[in-house]
Amino acid sequence: MNFNLTQIPDRKTKPRQSGITMVMDKGLSVEEAKNFMSVAYPHVDIVKLGFGTSYITPNLREKLEVYKSYNVPVYFGGTLFEAFLIRNQFEDYIQACKDYGIEYMEVSDGSITIPHNEKCGYIEKLTKYGTVLSEVGSKDATHIIPPYKWIELMKAELEAGSSYVIAEAREAGNVGIYRGSGEVREGLVQEILTQIPGDKIIWEAPQKAQQLYFIGILGCNVNLGNISPSEIIALEAMRIGLRGDTFDLYLKK
């Protein structure tokens, strides 16, 4: 670090198993990816090419090489997985991941309905090809999943082979574990944590207040996802008590 400061919490070092920051790249250019990595790479654990953007991103291979040069894994958004699946092209999805050197895969059912045992089957199959992340929760704000069901789904997907389960929020942070206003459904989160280990969940938290909530209850090494590239340094400062919102968290009283 650039200065000597005491009373800074211990952040896990890369490669991290917890304290993960997952970034959502919604269409950075190759040069923007280079600039982003030049300043943020120590704090970025995974990059997601949001929803189906990888299908239309120019110079995709070149951009993937930028992230690879910094040893930052990349995966295609879960919506792309669903787009292949709804067209009966699951094997084509596997081939696309192989072709582009993608070793992380997201299995989701936020936009389409997949019987849960079938979803777990896809998770199990994809573990043969790389690291699987599975997303729980719907992108439909009217589809409210009760806490016991979140727990049941998360347990089953971890047992099927997911390395982490992702708690759905969309890129706006207004569905799933959040209300339409972006407010955290605290009762839901607390109940999930009674049954699912916090270090096995990546909480999608695109909004500052959401990030602050999870740092407050789970500490600086909470797993957070759907973070904007422009917010990585600010988030890392907040994680370790160097932003006003968390300034007092780690100071000895």
N, C-alpha and C positions, 0 to 999 in steps of 0.2 A: 504494500500500500504506500501511498505518497507521504503519509505522516505517521508519527508515533502517537497513538491514542490508547489509553487504558479503557477498561470497561466496555469493550466491544465484544459482542457475543460471537461464539465460535460458529462460523459458517462451514458446512461441509465443503470439502474441496472436490474438484472434478477429477475423475468421473464420479458424480454423485448418485447415490441411491435414494436420497431424500434431500429436500431443499431444492428440488428441481424447478427451473423456470422454463416453461414452454412458450415460445414466441409464435405468434400468428403472422406469417408473411402473406399478405393479401395481394401481392403483385409488385414487389420490389424489382427494380431493374438489376442487371448484373452489377453495374457500378454502385447502385444503392446498397446492394448486398455486401459488396466489398467494403464500403464506408461503414456500414452497420457493424460488420464483423471486426473491423479494425479497432473499434472502441468498446464493443460489448461482448466479444467472444468469451472472456473469462466468466461471464455471468449468464451465459446462454447454454442450456443443456440439450434442448431439442427445438427444431424449427418445424412448424406445420405449414405446409402450403395450403392456405385456407380453402375450405369447401372444394369447389371444382376448378380452382384457378390454374392448377398445373396443366390442365387440358389445353389452355389457350395462352399460356405464358411463353413469350418468345425467348429463344436462347436458353431453354430450360436446362439442358445438359451443362451449359457453361455456368449457370447459376448454381446448380448442384455441386459443381466442382469447387466453387468458392467456399461453400459451407464445409465440404469434405476437407479442404485444405486446412481448416481450423478444427478438424475432428469433431464437428457438430453434426449429429445425425438429423436427417430430414425425413418427413413422411408426408404422404398425400392426405388431405383432409378426408374425414369419414364420409362426407357427402359424395366424394368421387367413388369410394367403395360401394356406396349404395347405388350410384348411377350404373356401375358395372353390373351389380347384382340384379337390379330390376330389369336389365336387358338380357339376363341369363348369360352373362359374360364373366363369371367368377374366375375361370381359368385364364381369361385374357387379363384380368386384374393382376393375377399372380405373375403373368409373363411381363406385364408393364413394369411391375416392381423390380423384377429381375433385370429387365432391359436397362432401367435407369439406376440400378445399383441401390435401390431403396430397401433398407433392412429393418425399418420400423413400419408397422402397418396399423391402421386404426379400423376397428370394426364397430360400426354404429348402426342404429336404426331410428335415428331422429326424424327422418323424412319419409321412410317407408315402414311398413309393418312386417316384421320377421318373427315367426314363432320363436320363443326364447331358446328352446332346445336346439333349433336350427342355427340360431346366432352363435350359441356356444360351440356348435359343430364347426362353424367357420373359424372361430377363434382357435380351436384345437388344430384345425388343418393348417392355419397360417403360422402356428408356432414352429412348423417344420422349416419355414423360410426366413424367420427373423423374430424380432421382438414385437409382441402384440400389445396394443393399448385398446381398451374397449370403452365406449362411451355409454353412459346410462342416463336416461332422461329424454324427454321429447322436445322438439323445437316448437311444438304447438302449445301456446300458452294456456289453452283451454283444457289441455290434457294433464290433469293433476294426478301425480303418482303418490300414493300414500307412503309414509316412511318405511313401513314394514316391507313394502314391495321393493323400494330402493335397495334395502339391505339384502333381500332375497336375490335380486338380480346381480348385485355387486359380488356377493359370495359365490354365486354360480359361475360368473365370468372369471373370477380369479382362479377358481378351481379348474376351469376349462383351459387355463394357461395364460391369461392376461397378466402382464407384468404390473400394470397399473390399470385402475378403472378411472375414467374421466367423468366428473360430475358436470353434466350439461348446463350451459348457460347461454349459448350462442355467442357471436362476436360482440353483441351489444350488452350482454349481461342482464337480460330481462325475462328469462324463462328458467325452467328447471329448478335449481336451488335458490332462485331469486323470484321475487314478485315482479310484476310489470314495471314498478317504479325503480327496480334495481336493488331494493332492500333485501337483505339476506333472510331466507326462511330459517331463522335460528333454531326453532324446534326441530326441523327436519335435519339440519346439520348435526345438532347435538345427538339426536337419536341414531343417525348413521354411525357416528363415532363411538357409540356404545358397542357396536358389533364389528365394524370394519376398521383395521389399523389405519391411522392417519397417513402413515408413510406409503400406503398402497393406493392412495387417492390423489389425483391431480384435480384441484378445484379450478374450474374456469373462472377467472376473476379479472375481466378487462377493466373494471372501474376501480379507481383509487380507494374508495370507501370499502369495496369488497376485499381488496388486497389487505387493507388495514385490519379488517375484521379477522381474517384468517391468521395473520401474523399475531394478532392479539391473543387468539385462543390456542394456537398451535406453535407459536414461536417463529424464529427467523428461518428455520429449516422446513417450513411448510412447502408442499408442492403446489405451484400456481401455474395456470395456463391461460392461453388466449391473451397474452401480454403483447401490447403494441411494441414494435421495434424502437419507437421513439421514447418509450417509458422504461426501458431496461435499467439504465443507470439510476433513474429516480427510484425505481422499485428496490434495487439493491441497497441504496442509501436508506430507504425506509425499513428494509429487513433488519439492518444493523443499528438502528437508532440514530441515524444521522439525517433525519427529516423531522420537522416539527411534530408530526402526528405520533411518532414513536420515540421522541427524544428522551423521555423519562423511563422507558421500559427497562433499560438495562443498567441504569445508574444506581449505585449503592446509596441507600437512604441514610 
